[in-house]
């Protein structure tokens, strides 16, 4: 919800992503990719989602076995281009 307040123009898209993830029952990245075709897996088992027409990026780590999502970073695409997506934690 913090990101929804900070990035109001992405709020609806973030909420939709969150609701989708709450109801999604996948056990691996390939199954996740069926629902989110533009998602990319990167180092450290992180997954990058394009949010709001690719204007924003969301980096998470998903532990499929336990159905746990750790949000690592969220920001504008141009900010994403300046970070190390495999190492950054929170913003």
NORLINSUL-V910825 format. One record per residue. SS is DSSP state (A for helix, B for strand, O for the rest). Layout:
# NORLINSUL-V910825
ss
SS
SS
This chain:
# NORLINSUL-V910825
ss
O
A
A
A
A
A
O
A
A
A
A
A
A
A
A
A
A
A
A
A
A
A
A
O
O
O
O
O
A
A
A
A
A
A
A
O
O
O
O
B
B
B
A
A
A
B
B
B
B
B
B
O
O
O
O
B
B
B
B
B
B
B
B
A
A
A
O
B
B
B
B
B
B
B
B
B
A
A
A
A
O
O
O
O
O
O
O
O
O
O
O
